[in-house]
Amino acid sequence: MTERTGNTRERIQQVALDLFAEQGYDKTSLREIAERLDVTKAALYYHFKTKDEILGSVLDDYLTEVEELADWAEQQPQDAEHRREVLTRYIDIAGRGIKAARFVQRAPEHTGQSGIGERFMKAMKRMNLVFASQDAPLAERLRTSMGIISVHMGLMIFGPESARPEERGYDPDEVRAAVTEVATELVIGADKRAAR
């Protein structure tokens, strides 16, 4: 894929997600996506034939990044340094994919048919297991889950594209720093608690 084609594909994905959020998935047409992009329907069809293809590609891109991170993380030593690196990379992925994650949260009915919803749940389980094994104490597993959830919630609630207009004034770097701090306390804090 050329850089120009990749950029066009990403623009289509982002515009489609914006429209899905504004007026709903079912009420958004390919024509409206093309109009917002200021391209012809034929130009849009070159990349995607249906809304389902657009949505599937967005979620697939996001989940592929998470799965690749989990693949890498599972091969690393399970120490605080590597878990911190995994968490930092995960926050980067979540930041880029926050619109996709928001869509999964708000419209799960559109993810079940393609198997994306199940794939999303498997990816999240793998990320949880990177930070706390299946046989870890329940409290540690809960903290890990809450740490990963805090990444999504922090970015969704306080990020620049927050669904809450009153929360949109935060500097993106400040949001990322706060998300990193809270998630680190929950996810990496197990090492500090074990050392006590």
Summary of the structure (lengths in Angstrom):
residues: 196
radius of gyration: 18.3
end to end distance: 51.6
largest distance: 63.2
contacts: 575
relative contact order: 0.10
helix: 78%
strand: 0%
